[in-house]
Amino acid sequence: MSTVEPPSLTLPAGERDHSRGPADAPVTLVQYGDFECPHCGDIYPVIRRIQNRVGTRLRLIFRHFPLTQQHPHAQQAAEAAEAAGAQGDAEFWRMHDRLYEHQNALTDEDLEEHAEVLGLDTGRFVQELNEGVHEDRVDEDRLSGARSGVNGTPTLFINGERYDGPLEFESLLTAIAEAGDLVDIQRSMDLDNRELRETIDRSRRGAPAAGAAVRDQFSADEIFQRVTATADEDIDRSVRLLFFSGLAAGLSLGATFFGRAVMTTAYPNDPIGLGNIFYPLGFIFIVLGGYQLYTENTLTPVTLVLTRLASIPRLLRLWGIVAVANVAGVTIIALLFARTGIFNAAVAETARGFGEHALSISWSALFFRAMIAGGLVATMVWLTHAAREATARFLIVYMIMFLIPAGDLFHCITGACEVLYLAFVGGTDLVTAFVDFFIPVVLGNTIGGIAFVALVNYSMTAERRFSDRDRLQRELDWSEWLLGSYADRLLSEREGESGPTKSD
């Protein structure tokens, strides 16, 4: 009985290929990939982790195999990587990394934005994309893959032989170690000698999924890593994604406004404050839904600024986009309730009273109450990153956010909905609402949250880097940190000639 041998690589690795690692490395890993393929996105951090582990003994080669019928943006993304590579092989890898880290942003507009962020010659980049300059190169890769038996992505070849094992860190690392006779790696993979940390799954951004000492409990450093991973993703989103996520958050707070008004009207004299039980509702939608809310999502990127992995202007960009989107969302909600007659007379009067109460408080009192609320929100953010289950996050959000109306504290976006409603029913004007309420509460929420992040979260942690993700990152210098540039976070990812080939 004959057995079918797995296909071998028909086109050997050569000078035409984009490669990371020295040409004389004992192991060559050839990947046929698709930038829109979710499985390729999953294997991307695995391969980067293996590169960090094996170092200069591994040469990685990437070839295009866009599955155009399933992934409409894959062909253009592949040509975009080649257009970047035409400006230097290091630029190909920077674009390669960015495309896999932003698989939800592969439209023509997104690709141009990626080129701008990476500091490429954008005019040349766009012209080459429009003219299909690199279409033949991508087709050559696809054809070579087809001749080697590639029919899906990702497909890997180790030293010319197809790898058909699990696309997981340990399995792939074991195969690479065997192919290159990497004795030290093979020994480290032995179950008796493997450190506990190697058995713990990590997210694509490097955040731990389980604690080191106790798997269901994180240390302060591990929580900080999870917070920073969230921040890294948030600060790197496109303007469009930030805006619409922020708009969704603002609209979600309509549930808070509606529920609180209805329940307060139904139980006007209740000493417990049953009206406040619906206040956390919108925040639960936002946290569990992953929307962008000023103070909730926008506080986590402060950690990147504190560690000088992002600049102050980049942080302010995020804050500005999200704040504008949030206010746009609650403005729509306030207009809807004020002008459509959804509220009956009693509920409308209660809703009006929320805004009148907010504007009756002095500027300084609003500021200090908002500071306390900002600290509570920052606490909620910290604790939700310490939780591993959705039920635990639900309870954390509910209990902490309930304290805001119960303590007569103020959140800038929910409060904006209340005072905007008052303005739209003729109880005040927009200038008064902005100057006498929104400004002090925004300042208080922001300062209170930053103080918690800076003085508590940041100060109580000892390690402020991810061993895998930040190995290739550098801190911004003080001018970049203060003034910002295209560099910001991405400058710290610039690998040049040596980055990808550095060993542990």
Buried (B, 14 or more C-beta within 10 A) or exposed (E): EEEEEEBEBBBEBEEEBBBBBEEEBBBBBBBBBBBBBEEBBBBBBBBBBBBBBBBBBBBBBBBBBBBBEEBEBBBBBBBBBBBBBBBEBBBBBBBBBBBBBBBEBBBEEBBBBBBEBBBBBBEBBBEBBEEEBBBEBBBBBBEBBEEBBBEEBBBBBBBBBBBEEEBEBBBBBBBBBBBBEBEEBBEBBEEEEEEEEEEBEBBBBBBBEBBBEEBEEBBBBBBBBBBBBBBBBBBBBBEBBBBBBBBBBBBBBBBBBBBBBBBBBEBEEEEEBBBBBBBBBBBBBBBEEEBBBBBBBBBBBBBBBBBBBBBBBBBEBBBEBBBBBBBBBBBBBBBBBBEEEEBEEBBBEBBBBBBEEBBEBEEEBBBBBBBBBBBBBBBBBBBBBBBBEEEEBBBBBBEBBBBBBEEEBBBBBBBBBBBBBBBBBEBBEEEBBBEBBBBBBBBBBBBBBBBBBBEBBBEEBEEBBBBBBBBBBEEBEEEBBEEBBEBBBBBBBBBEEEBBBEEE
